Amino acid sequence: MVSLDDDLRARLQQDPQAIVNLIVRTQQNRDQDLESLRARGLTIRHTYSLISAIAIQGPASAALALTREPWILSIEEDQTVRAV
């Protein structure tokens, strides 16, 4: 089951056409992941080398569809990180 914060899920459902920036953690082959995400109309913004994760941009509806994929581990909002 995909880990997705309830608040984020509600925002994605509220406006399915909204363009969102997310980080998707996967458990599969990176090349297959990238192909699959692009095929769903999502743009690859960044791939991470230390963890199996990909930053994506696209419609909220496409992001919600990812929650049904067994190769997706988690989806979270891509946010700016600031040092304290």
Beta strands, then each sheet from edge to edge (+ up, - down):
strand 1: 3-4
strand 2: 19-26
strand 3: 43-48
strand 4: 53-59
strand 5: 72-77
sheet 1: 1+ 5+ 2- 4+ 3-
end
